[in-house]
Amino acid sequence: METQYVFQLAQEKEQPFIEYVPELKQAKPIIDNGYWHNLFKRFRRHRLAVMGLIVFIILIVTAVFASSLAPYDPNITVGSFQTGPSASHWLGTDEIGRDVLSRLIYGNQVSLFVGVTSVLIYTLIGTTLGLISGYLGGIWDMMIMRFTEVIMSFPSFMVILVVVSVVGPSVWTVTIVIGLFGWPPLTRLVRGEVMKLRKADFIQAAIASGYSTSSILFKHIFPNVLSSILVNMTFGISTSIISEASLSFLGVGVIPPTASWGNILANAQSLTVLSTQPWRWVPAGILIFVAVLSINFIGDGLRSAVEGEV
């Protein structure tokens, strides 16, 4: 009754209802900043994820400005063979006198290019197939899922290794092949999310309003599964970097003289180098470890933020 009286009084005085309720007048307004803003706020609470993001940004900046940051041309002999760190060569030189630091910087460029581009390729394929399979169902779902299961039945790294060996190793070959064989897990993830969403009220309203299938898939459903896709992409980048380094280490990835963290490690396989010339392999190993760990921290932070754990 008291609340009703106050409301009537406010109407008579033509003043806002809040002016007659001190508790409401002193309360702070609740501001809805949106899903992505809240997601970012939760992500910031994950300290390791923030540190990983900072490291990843540094790696990206280093890759973009590699030509300015590298002290020497990575493919040219600029000093004596196999010399240790010095004032002119901070991380020494390799077996033919090339500057190791310059090769590491350009190797970062190759690794990030392969990691990011291959993930964009398989994200495009996996997201499209997952949306179609989960939304249309029926024969489309059966065909796409059976094809996905066939691809997943083969050991992916062995298939990539064979295909790259047959086609011919290069940066683009490695990138495309990793992208073409990395989509099945994402397809299954997106399909599951879409199957949960297609019965939602807002999707049924869109169908009743006459929206086309493509409009419903990409304008209504896709934004609601984007966060899960981003989490998968971050882990995919780290996996692609490891795959490229492994292929280059085996000699079927990035071909020298193009610098890659993997072929830098491959050039330091002898026992003599491993025991007496650590500058030729330790920095490359540390960079692979740091890059993969930082990206995994970002992925873990995004996963926790999406699930509301932080």
C-alpha positions in Angstrom: 0.0 0.0 0.0 2.8 2.4 0.9 4.5 1.8 -2.5 1.2 2.3 -4.3 0.6 5.6 -2.4 4.1 6.9 -3.3 3.5 6.0 -6.9 0.2 7.9 -6.9 1.8 10.9 -5.2 4.6 10.9 -7.9 1.9 10.9 -10.6 0.1 13.8 -9.0 3.3 15.9 -8.6 4.4 14.9 -12.1 7.8 14.0 -10.7 9.9 10.7 -11.2 8.9 7.9 -8.9 12.5 7.5 -7.7 12.4 11.0 -6.1 10.0 9.7 -3.4 11.9 6.5 -2.6 15.3 7.3 -0.9 16.5 3.8 -1.2 16.1 3.9 -5.0 17.5 7.4 -5.2 20.7 6.4 -3.6 21.1 3.1 -5.5 23.6 2.9 -8.3 22.0 2.2 -11.7 22.5 -1.2 -13.2 24.2 -0.8 -16.6 24.1 -3.7 -19.1 27.3 -3.4 -21.1 26.6 -6.3 -23.3 27.9 -9.9 -23.6 31.3 -9.0 -25.2 32.0 -6.3 -22.6 31.3 -8.7 -19.8 33.3 -11.4 -21.5 36.3 -9.1 -21.7 35.9 -8.2 -18.0 36.0 -11.8 -17.0 39.0 -12.4 -19.3 40.9 -9.6 -17.6 40.6 -11.4 -14.3 42.6 -14.4 -15.6 46.1 -13.1 -15.0 47.9 -15.8 -17.0 45.6 -15.1 -20.0 46.4 -11.4 -19.8 50.2 -12.2 -19.6 49.8 -14.6 -22.5 48.0 -11.9 -24.6 50.8 -9.4 -23.9 53.4 -12.0 -25.0 51.4 -12.8 -28.1 51.1 -9.2 -29.1 54.8 -8.8 -28.7 55.4 -11.7 -31.0 53.0 -10.3 -33.6 54.7 -6.9 -33.5 58.1 -8.6 -33.9 56.8 -10.5 -36.9 55.2 -7.5 -38.5 58.4 -5.3 -38.1 60.9 -8.2 -38.6 62.7 -6.3 -41.4 63.3 -3.4 -39.1 64.1 -5.3 -35.9 66.5 -7.9 -37.4 70.1 -6.7 -37.3 71.1 -8.6 -40.4 69.7 -10.4 -43.5 68.7 -13.8 -42.2 69.9 -15.6 -45.3 73.3 -14.0 -45.8 76.6 -14.9 -44.2 77.6 -12.0 -42.0 80.3 -13.4 -39.7 82.6 -16.3 -38.9 81.1 -19.8 -38.8 79.6 -21.1 -35.5 80.8 -18.2 -33.3 79.3 -17.7 -29.9 77.3 -14.7 -28.7 79.1 -11.4 -29.0 78.5 -7.6 -29.2 78.0 -7.8 -33.0 76.0 -11.1 -32.9 73.9 -11.3 -29.7 73.0 -15.0 -30.2 76.0 -16.0 -32.2 76.2 -17.4 -35.8 75.2 -20.7 -37.3 77.1 -23.3 -39.3 77.5 -21.0 -42.3 77.9 -17.6 -40.5 74.3 -16.4 -40.5 73.1 -14.3 -37.6 71.0 -16.5 -35.3 69.0 -13.6 -33.8 67.9 -12.4 -37.2 66.9 -15.9 -38.2 64.9 -16.3 -35.0 63.0 -13.0 -35.7 62.2 -14.1 -39.3 61.3 -17.6 -38.0 58.7 -16.0 -35.7 57.2 -14.4 -38.8 56.9 -17.7 -40.6 55.5 -19.6 -37.5 52.8 -17.0 -36.8 51.9 -16.8 -40.5 51.4 -20.5 -40.7 49.6 -20.7 -37.3 47.1 -17.9 -37.9 46.5 -18.5 -41.7 46.0 -22.3 -41.3 43.5 -21.7 -38.5 41.6 -19.2 -40.5 41.3 -21.7 -43.3 40.0 -24.6 -41.2 37.7 -22.2 -39.2 36.0 -21.2 -42.4 35.5 -24.8 -43.4 34.6 -26.2 -40.0 32.2 -23.4 -39.1 30.3 -23.5 -42.4 29.9 -27.3 -42.3 29.0 -27.3 -38.6 26.3 -24.6 -39.1 24.8 -26.5 -42.0 25.0 -29.9 -40.3 23.5 -28.7 -37.0 20.7 -26.6 -38.5 19.5 -28.6 -41.4 19.9 -32.1 -39.9 18.6 -35.1 -41.8 20.6 -36.2 -44.8 22.9 -33.2 -44.7 23.8 -33.9 -41.1 24.5 -37.6 -41.9 26.7 -36.9 -44.9 28.7 -34.2 -43.2 29.2 -36.2 -40.0 30.2 -39.4 -41.8 32.7 -37.4 -43.9 34.0 -35.7 -40.7 34.5 -39.1 -39.0 36.4 -40.5 -42.0 38.8 -37.6 -41.8 39.2 -37.9 -38.1 39.9 -41.7 -38.3 43.3 -40.9 -39.9 46.2 -39.6 -37.7 46.2 -36.0 -38.9 50.0 -35.3 -38.5 50.9 -38.4 -40.5 48.4 -37.4 -43.3 49.8 -33.9 -43.3 53.4 -35.3 -43.4 52.6 -37.5 -46.4 50.7 -34.8 -48.3 53.4 -32.2 -47.8 56.1 -34.7 -48.9 54.1 -35.5 -52.1 53.1 -31.9 -53.0 56.5 -30.4 -52.1 57.5 -28.5 -48.9 57.0 -24.7 -48.7 55.4 -22.2 -46.4 52.1 -22.1 -48.4 52.0 -25.9 -48.8 52.3 -26.4 -45.0 49.8 -23.7 -44.3 47.1 -25.0 -46.7 47.5 -28.6 -45.8 47.3 -27.9 -42.0 44.2 -25.8 -42.7 42.5 -28.5 -44.9 43.0 -31.2 -42.3 42.3 -29.3 -39.1 38.6 -28.6 -39.4 36.8 -31.8 -38.1 36.9 -31.1 -34.3 35.6 -27.5 -34.9 32.8 -28.9 -37.1 31.6 -31.2 -34.3 31.8 -28.4 -31.8 29.8 -25.9 -33.9 27.2 -28.6 -34.8 26.6 -29.3 -31.1 26.1 -25.7 -30.3 23.8 -25.1 -33.3 21.6 -28.1 -32.3 21.1 -26.6 -28.9 20.2 -23.2 -30.4 17.9 -24.1 -33.3 14.9 -24.8 -31.0 15.4 -21.5 -29.2 12.5 -19.0 -29.3 14.4 -16.3 -31.2 15.3 -18.8 -34.0 11.7 -20.0 -34.2 10.6 -16.3 -34.4 13.1 -15.7 -37.2 11.7 -18.7 -39.1 8.1 -17.5 -38.6 9.2 -14.0 -39.9 10.3 -15.5 -43.2 14.1 -15.1 -42.8 16.1 -17.2 -45.3 18.2 -20.1 -44.1 21.5 -18.3 -44.8 20.3 -15.3 -42.9 19.3 -17.4 -39.9 22.6 -19.3 -39.9 25.0 -16.3 -40.3 23.0 -13.5 -38.7 21.2 -15.2 -35.8 23.0 -18.4 -34.9 26.6 -17.6 -35.8 27.0 -14.7 -33.4 25.9 -17.0 -30.6 28.5 -19.6 -31.3 31.3 -17.2 -32.1 32.8 -17.2 -28.6 33.2 -21.0 -28.7 34.8 -20.7 -32.1 37.3 -18.1 -30.8 38.4 -20.5 -28.0 38.9 -23.3 -30.5 40.9 -21.0 -32.7 43.4 -20.0 -30.0 44.2 -23.6 -29.2 44.4 -24.3 -33.0 47.0 -21.6 -33.5 49.4 -23.2 -31.0 48.8 -26.7 -32.5 49.6 -25.3 -36.0 52.8 -23.7 -34.8 53.9 -27.0 -33.3 53.0 -28.9 -36.5 54.9 -26.4 -38.7 58.0 -26.7 -36.4 57.7 -30.5 -36.4 57.5 -30.6 -40.2 60.4 -28.2 -40.7 62.4 -30.2 -38.2 61.8 -33.3 -40.3 62.8 -31.5 -43.4 59.4 -31.4 -45.1 58.2 -28.0 -43.9 59.8 -24.7 -44.6 62.8 -25.2 -46.8 66.1 -23.4 -46.0 67.4 -20.8 -46.5 64.0 -19.5 -45.4 64.2 -19.2 -41.6 61.8 -21.2 -39.4 62.1 -22.2 -35.7 61.8 -25.8 -36.8 64.6 -25.8 -39.4 66.8 -23.9 -36.9 66.4 -26.8 -34.6 67.0 -29.2 -37.4 70.3 -27.6 -38.2 71.5 -28.3 -34.6 70.9 -32.0 -34.4 74.5 -33.2 -34.0 75.8 -34.1 -30.6 78.6 -31.6 -30.9 76.2 -28.7 -31.5 73.8 -29.8 -28.7 76.7 -30.0 -26.2 78.9 -27.1 -27.2 76.8 -24.6 -29.1 73.6 -24.1 -27.1 73.0 -20.7 -28.8 72.0 -22.5 -32.0 69.1 -24.4 -30.5 68.1 -23.2 -27.0 66.7 -19.8 -28.1 64.5 -21.5 -30.8 63.2 -24.1 -28.4 62.4 -21.4 -25.8 60.5 -19.3 -28.4 58.4 -22.3 -29.5 57.7 -23.0 -25.8 56.8 -19.4 -25.0 54.6 -18.9 -28.1 52.6 -22.1 -27.6 52.3 -21.5 -23.8 51.1 -17.9 -24.2 48.5 -18.9 -26.8 47.2 -21.7 -24.6 46.9 -19.3 -21.7 44.8 -17.0 -23.9 42.6 -20.0 -24.9 42.2 -21.1 -21.3 41.3 -17.5 -20.3 38.7 -17.3 -23.1 37.2 -20.7 -22.1 36.9 -19.6 -18.5 35.4 -16.3 -19.5 32.8 -17.9 -21.8 31.9 -20.5 -19.1 31.7 -17.8 -16.4 34.4 -19.3 -14.2 36.3 -16.0 -13.6 
